[in-house]
Amino acid sequence: MSDTLASAMEAPRRHLTERQVELVQRLVEAAADEVEEHGYGPITVRSIAKRAGVATATAYTYFSSKDHLLSEVLWRRMQALPPPLVDRERPVSERVAEVVAEMSLGTVDRPDLAAACTTALLAPGPDVQRVRSQIGAEIHRRLQAALGSEGDPAVLRVLETTYSGAMLSAGLGHIEFAELPNRLAEAAALLTGEHLSSNSGPHRRSSPGVRSGQ
């Protein structure tokens, strides 16, 4: 992908025509559908393009590989999330769990897609690396919001690493994606010295992603 096109496809995408924006969105949606129907291994840019009703050569104009496409699926889902709203009166572990639950929306209901996107993010190549950096920056921003401006930068760094590791473990099938908020809550509690009950707490509620008020 050229640098010009890569820049055009970033958040505002203001340099793409309306038709191009619609075409790219069709490819992204088709990639998600292909994964859910066939899994990560068998799908190709060609099969995704066919499902989207787009010529393979045209698909390659926008995406350099299936990993690039699947990375974009995850990035767009994260971009669509509302700004994090956290209640500063609540314990840090609960705030972190809530933010992680919001980032996990879609992964719980569509674990196969989440696992495929996680695998795609590990692929080499400048296009995937660019999307991976964008996702990493958004994870940083949301965890930072949960910790607050007074949060220890070292705690933030460890939580980011823990989140990445938990996502990888879930993608490999070692834990459930639904467990991510709990795992990060436990990490936050350990890092901050907060007492965390093993039997209760909002981070264990059955409706992850419910946002707190300001």
C-alpha positions as YAML, in Angstrom:
chain: A
units: angstrom
residues:
- id: 1
  name: MET
  ca: [0.00, 0.00, 0.00]
- id: 2
  name: SER
  ca: [1.35, 3.45, -0.87]
- id: 3
  name: ASP
  ca: [2.00, 6.02, 1.87]
- id: 4
  name: THR
  ca: [-0.63, 8.28, 0.30]
- id: 5
  name: LEU
  ca: [-3.33, 5.63, 0.44]
- id: 6
  name: ALA
  ca: [-2.30, 4.57, 3.96]
- id: 7
  name: SER
  ca: [-2.71, 8.14, 5.15]
- id: 8
  name: ALA
  ca: [-6.03, 8.47, 3.39]
- id: 9
  name: MET
  ca: [-7.40, 5.38, 5.13]
- id: 10
  name: GLU
  ca: [-6.65, 6.59, 8.64]
- id: 11
  name: ALA
  ca: [-9.43, 7.73, 10.96]
- id: 12
  name: PRO
  ca: [-11.04, 10.59, 8.98]
- id: 13
  name: ARG
  ca: [-10.50, 8.87, 5.61]
- id: 14
  name: ARG
  ca: [-11.35, 12.21, 4.07]
- id: 15
  name: HIS
  ca: [-9.28, 11.60, 0.93]
- id: 16
  name: LEU
  ca: [-11.33, 8.59, -0.14]
- id: 17
  name: THR
  ca: [-14.37, 9.06, -2.32]
- id: 18
  name: GLU
  ca: [-17.75, 7.97, -1.00]
- id: 19
  name: ARG
  ca: [-17.63, 4.93, -3.27]
- id: 20
  name: GLN
  ca: [-14.14, 3.98, -2.04]
- id: 21
  name: VAL
  ca: [-15.20, 4.28, 1.61]
- id: 22
  name: GLU
  ca: [-18.17, 2.01, 0.92]
- id: 23
  name: LEU
  ca: [-15.97, -0.48, -0.93]
- id: 24
  name: VAL
  ca: [-13.43, -0.65, 1.90]
- id: 25
  name: GLN
  ca: [-16.22, -1.14, 4.43]
- id: 26
  name: ARG
  ca: [-17.61, -4.02, 2.38]
- id: 27
  name: LEU
  ca: [-14.19, -5.67, 2.40]
- id: 28
  name: VAL
  ca: [-13.86, -5.25, 6.17]
- id: 29
  name: GLU
  ca: [-17.32, -6.72, 6.79]
- id: 30
  name: ALA
  ca: [-16.66, -9.57, 4.36]
- id: 31
  name: ALA
  ca: [-13.41, -10.38, 6.16]
- id: 32
  name: ALA
  ca: [-15.27, -10.72, 9.46]
- id: 33
  name: ASP
  ca: [-17.93, -12.92, 7.86]
- id: 34
  name: GLU
  ca: [-15.33, -15.13, 6.15]
- id: 35
  name: VAL
  ca: [-13.55, -15.78, 9.43]
- id: 36
  name: GLU
  ca: [-16.73, -16.71, 11.22]
- id: 37
  name: GLU
  ca: [-17.72, -19.12, 8.44]
- id: 38
  name: HIS
  ca: [-14.36, -20.69, 7.62]
- id: 39
  name: GLY
  ca: [-11.88, -19.76, 10.35]
- id: 40
  name: TYR
  ca: [-8.58, -17.94, 9.99]
- id: 41
  name: GLY
  ca: [-6.54, -20.52, 8.05]
- id: 42
  name: PRO
  ca: [-8.47, -21.08, 4.81]
- id: 43
  name: ILE
  ca: [-9.44, -17.50, 4.02]
- id: 44
  name: THR
  ca: [-7.55, -15.33, 1.55]
- id: 45
  name: VAL
  ca: [-7.81, -11.83, 0.16]
- id: 46
  name: ARG
  ca: [-9.34, -13.47, -2.92]
- id: 47
  name: SER
  ca: [-12.09, -15.21, -0.93]
- id: 48
  name: ILE
  ca: [-12.81, -12.03, 1.03]
- id: 49
  name: ALA
  ca: [-12.98, -9.98, -2.15]
- id: 50
  name: LYS
  ca: [-15.35, -12.51, -3.73]
- id: 51
  name: ARG
  ca: [-17.69, -12.34, -0.74]
- id: 52
  name: ALA
  ca: [-17.59, -8.54, -0.89]
- id: 53
  name: GLY
  ca: [-18.29, -8.52, -4.64]
- id: 54
  name: VAL
  ca: [-14.99, -6.78, -5.32]
- id: 55
  name: ALA
  ca: [-12.24, -7.71, -7.78]
- id: 56
  name: THR
  ca: [-9.21, -9.24, -6.04]
- id: 57
  name: ALA
  ca: [-6.90, -6.69, -7.66]
- id: 58
  name: THR
  ca: [-9.08, -3.90, -6.30]
- id: 59
  name: ALA
  ca: [-8.97, -5.39, -2.81]
- id: 60
  name: TYR
  ca: [-5.17, -5.45, -2.95]
- id: 61
  name: THR
  ca: [-5.25, -1.74, -3.76]
- id: 62
  name: TYR
  ca: [-6.46, -1.12, -0.21]
- id: 63
  name: PHE
  ca: [-5.14, -4.09, 1.78]
- id: 64
  name: SER
  ca: [-1.81, -5.82, 1.34]
- id: 65
  name: SER
  ca: [-2.84, -9.11, 2.98]
- id: 66
  name: LYS
  ca: [-5.60, -10.87, 4.89]
- id: 67
  name: ASP
  ca: [-3.74, -10.01, 8.11]
- id: 68
  name: HIS
  ca: [-3.88, -6.34, 7.17]
- id: 69
  name: LEU
  ca: [-7.60, -6.67, 6.54]
- id: 70
  name: LEU
  ca: [-8.31, -8.49, 9.80]
- id: 71
  name: SER
  ca: [-6.23, -5.97, 11.73]
- id: 72
  name: GLU
  ca: [-8.40, -3.26, 10.25]
- id: 73
  name: VAL
  ca: [-11.52, -5.14, 11.40]
- id: 74
  name: LEU
  ca: [-10.33, -4.93, 15.01]
- id: 75
  name: TRP
  ca: [-9.16, -1.32, 14.66]
- id: 76
  name: ARG
  ca: [-12.50, -0.15, 13.31]
- id: 77
  name: ARG
  ca: [-14.36, -1.86, 16.13]
- id: 78
  name: MET
  ca: [-12.14, -0.13, 18.65]
- id: 79
  name: GLN
  ca: [-12.60, 3.22, 16.91]
- id: 80
  name: ALA
  ca: [-16.37, 2.81, 17.13]
- id: 81
  name: LEU
  ca: [-16.29, 2.61, 20.94]
- id: 82
  name: PRO
  ca: [-17.57, 5.66, 22.83]
- id: 83
  name: PRO
  ca: [-15.06, 7.69, 24.87]
- id: 84
  name: PRO
  ca: [-14.26, 6.03, 28.21]
- id: 85
  name: LEU
  ca: [-16.25, 7.44, 31.11]
- id: 86
  name: VAL
  ca: [-14.93, 6.42, 34.51]
- id: 87
  name: ASP
  ca: [-16.11, 7.15, 38.03]
- id: 88
  name: ARG
  ca: [-13.10, 8.39, 40.01]
- id: 89
  name: GLU
  ca: [-14.82, 7.39, 43.26]
- id: 90
  name: ARG
  ca: [-14.62, 3.70, 42.38]
- id: 91
  name: PRO
  ca: [-11.57, 1.50, 43.08]
- id: 92
  name: VAL
  ca: [-8.89, 1.39, 40.40]
- id: 93
  name: SER
  ca: [-9.48, -2.32, 39.75]
- id: 94
  name: GLU
  ca: [-13.15, -1.70, 38.96]
- id: 95
  name: ARG
  ca: [-12.32, 1.20, 36.66]
- id: 96
  name: VAL
  ca: [-9.75, -0.87, 34.78]
- id: 97
  name: ALA
  ca: [-12.13, -3.83, 34.51]
- id: 98
  name: GLU
  ca: [-14.85, -1.63, 33.08]
- id: 99
  name: VAL
  ca: [-12.60, -0.09, 30.44]
- id: 100
  name: VAL
  ca: [-11.32, -3.53, 29.45]
- id: 101
  name: ALA
  ca: [-14.89, -4.83, 29.28]
- id: 102
  name: GLU
  ca: [-15.73, -2.05, 26.84]
- id: 103
  name: MET
  ca: [-12.72, -2.93, 24.69]
- id: 104
  name: SER
  ca: [-13.83, -6.57, 24.83]
- id: 105
  name: LEU
  ca: [-17.26, -5.90, 23.35]
- id: 106
  name: GLY
  ca: [-17.65, -8.17, 20.35]
- id: 107
  name: THR
  ca: [-14.86, -10.52, 21.40]
- id: 108
  name: VAL
  ca: [-17.10, -12.28, 23.90]
- id: 109
  name: ASP
  ca: [-19.89, -12.84, 21.38]
- id: 110
  name: ARG
  ca: [-17.56, -13.50, 18.44]
- id: 111
  name: PRO
  ca: [-14.52, -15.29, 19.91]
- id: 112
  name: ASP
  ca: [-13.47, -16.86, 16.59]
- id: 113
  name: LEU
  ca: [-13.26, -13.43, 15.00]
- id: 114
  name: ALA
  ca: [-11.39, -12.02, 17.98]
- id: 115
  name: ALA
  ca: [-8.90, -14.90, 17.88]
- id: 116
  name: ALA
  ca: [-8.32, -14.42, 14.13]
- id: 117
  name: CYS
  ca: [-7.80, -10.67, 14.52]
- id: 118
  name: THR
  ca: [-5.35, -11.29, 17.36]
- id: 119
  name: THR
  ca: [-3.40, -13.69, 15.15]
- id: 120
  name: ALA
  ca: [-3.43, -11.16, 12.33]
- id: 121
  name: LEU
  ca: [-1.95, -8.46, 14.56]
- id: 122
  name: LEU
  ca: [1.13, -10.63, 15.14]
- id: 123
  name: ALA
  ca: [1.95, -10.73, 11.43]
- id: 124
  name: PRO
  ca: [4.99, -8.87, 10.09]
- id: 125
  name: GLY
  ca: [4.79, -6.12, 7.52]
- id: 126
  name: PRO
  ca: [4.48, -2.33, 7.64]
- id: 127
  name: ASP
  ca: [0.71, -2.21, 7.09]
- id: 128
  name: VAL
  ca: [-0.09, -4.53, 9.99]
- id: 129
  name: GLN
  ca: [2.51, -2.76, 12.13]
- id: 130
  name: ARG
  ca: [0.82, 0.57, 11.46]
- id: 131
  name: VAL
  ca: [-2.59, -0.73, 12.52]
- id: 132
  name: ARG
  ca: [-1.02, -2.49, 15.51]
- id: 133
  name: SER
  ca: [0.49, 0.81, 16.62]
- id: 134
  name: GLN
  ca: [-2.86, 2.56, 16.30]
- id: 135
  name: ILE
  ca: [-4.58, -0.11, 18.38]
- id: 136
  name: GLY
  ca: [-1.78, 0.00, 20.95]
- id: 137
  name: ALA
  ca: [-2.13, 3.77, 21.27]
- id: 138
  name: GLU
  ca: [-5.88, 3.46, 21.83]
- id: 139
  name: ILE
  ca: [-5.40, 0.76, 24.48]
- id: 140
  name: HIS
  ca: [-2.87, 3.04, 26.19]
- id: 141
  name: ARG
  ca: [-5.31, 5.95, 26.12]
- id: 142
  name: ARG
  ca: [-8.19, 3.95, 27.58]
- id: 143
  name: LEU
  ca: [-6.16, 2.31, 30.35]
- id: 144
  name: GLN
  ca: [-4.66, 5.68, 31.20]
- id: 145
  name: ALA
  ca: [-8.18, 7.10, 31.51]
- id: 146
  name: ALA
  ca: [-9.06, 4.28, 33.92]
- id: 147
  name: LEU
  ca: [-6.02, 4.98, 36.11]
- id: 148
  name: GLY
  ca: [-6.52, 8.73, 36.05]
- id: 149
  name: SER
  ca: [-3.98, 11.51, 35.71]
- id: 150
  name: GLU
  ca: [-2.44, 10.51, 39.05]
- id: 151
  name: GLY
  ca: [-1.78, 6.97, 37.86]
- id: 152
  name: ASP
  ca: [1.76, 5.61, 38.05]
- id: 153
  name: PRO
  ca: [3.27, 5.34, 34.53]
- id: 154
  name: ALA
  ca: [4.92, 2.05, 35.55]
- id: 155
  name: VAL
  ca: [1.53, 0.61, 36.50]
- id: 156
  name: LEU
  ca: [0.15, 1.69, 33.14]
- id: 157
  name: ARG
  ca: [3.00, 0.00, 31.28]
- id: 158
  name: VAL
  ca: [2.49, -3.27, 33.15]
- id: 159
  name: LEU
  ca: [-1.28, -3.17, 32.55]
- id: 160
  name: GLU
  ca: [-0.70, -2.63, 28.83]
- id: 161
  name: THR
  ca: [1.62, -5.64, 28.75]
- id: 162
  name: THR
  ca: [-0.84, -7.69, 30.79]
- id: 163
  name: TYR
  ca: [-3.68, -6.78, 28.43]
- id: 164
  name: SER
  ca: [-1.64, -7.79, 25.38]
- id: 165
  name: GLY
  ca: [-0.66, -11.07, 27.02]
- id: 166
  name: ALA
  ca: [-4.24, -11.81, 28.07]
- id: 167
  name: MET
  ca: [-5.50, -11.11, 24.54]
- id: 168
  name: LEU
  ca: [-2.88, -13.49, 23.14]
- id: 169
  name: SER
  ca: [-3.81, -16.17, 25.68]
- id: 170
  name: ALA
  ca: [-7.47, -15.79, 24.76]
- id: 171
  name: GLY
  ca: [-6.63, -15.92, 21.07]
- id: 172
  name: LEU
  ca: [-4.77, -19.18, 21.65]
- id: 173
  name: GLY
  ca: [-7.72, -20.58, 23.56]
- id: 174
  name: HIS
  ca: [-6.01, -20.73, 26.96]
- id: 175
  name: ILE
  ca: [-8.58, -18.44, 28.61]
- id: 176
  name: GLU
  ca: [-11.97, -17.06, 27.61]
- id: 177
  name: PHE
  ca: [-12.18, -13.54, 26.19]
- id: 178
  name: ALA
  ca: [-14.84, -12.90, 28.83]
- id: 179
  name: GLU
  ca: [-12.13, -13.31, 31.47]
- id: 180
  name: LEU
  ca: [-10.10, -10.32, 30.29]
- id: 181
  name: PRO
  ca: [-11.76, -7.72, 32.58]
- id: 182
  name: ASN
  ca: [-11.21, -9.98, 35.62]
- id: 183
  name: ARG
  ca: [-7.57, -10.62, 34.73]
- id: 184
  name: LEU
  ca: [-6.83, -6.91, 34.35]
- id: 185
  name: ALA
  ca: [-8.73, -6.07, 37.55]
- id: 186
  name: GLU
  ca: [-6.59, -8.58, 39.44]
- id: 187
  name: ALA
  ca: [-3.42, -7.12, 37.92]
- id: 188
  name: ALA
  ca: [-4.47, -3.57, 38.79]
- id: 189
  name: ALA
  ca: [-5.26, -4.59, 42.38]
- id: 190
  name: LEU
  ca: [-1.88, -6.29, 42.79]
- id: 191
  name: LEU
  ca: [-0.01, -3.36, 41.30]
- id: 192
  name: THR
  ca: [-1.74, -0.76, 43.46]
- id: 193
  name: GLY
  ca: [-1.98, -2.76, 46.67]
- id: 194
  name: GLU
  ca: [-5.76, -2.72, 46.53]
- id: 195
  name: HIS
  ca: [-7.68, -5.47, 48.30]
- id: 196
  name: LEU
  ca: [-9.74, -7.41, 45.79]
- id: 197
  name: SER
  ca: [-12.46, -9.79, 46.93]
- id: 198
  name: SER
  ca: [-12.30, -13.19, 45.27]
- id: 199
  name: ASN
  ca: [-16.06, -13.64, 45.49]
- id: 200
  name: SER
  ca: [-17.60, -10.37, 44.47]
- id: 201
  name: GLY
  ca: [-17.06, -7.06, 42.77]
- id: 202
  name: PRO
  ca: [-18.44, -5.12, 39.82]
- id: 203
  name: HIS
  ca: [-15.66, -6.47, 37.62]
- id: 204
  name: ARG
  ca: [-17.32, -9.89, 37.95]
- id: 205
  name: ARG
  ca: [-20.77, -8.81, 36.90]
- id: 206
  name: SER
  ca: [-22.45, -10.65, 34.05]
- id: 207
  name: SER
  ca: [-22.94, -7.62, 31.81]
- id: 208
  name: PRO
  ca: [-19.48, -6.38, 30.85]
- id: 209
  name: GLY
  ca: [-19.35, -3.10, 29.02]
- id: 210
  name: VAL
  ca: [-21.93, -1.22, 31.11]
- id: 211
  name: ARG
  ca: [-20.43, 2.22, 31.36]
- id: 212
  name: SER
  ca: [-20.23, 4.18, 34.56]
- id: 213
  name: GLY
  ca: [-21.26, 7.77, 34.91]
- id: 214
  name: GLN
  ca: [-18.85, 10.62, 35.35]
...
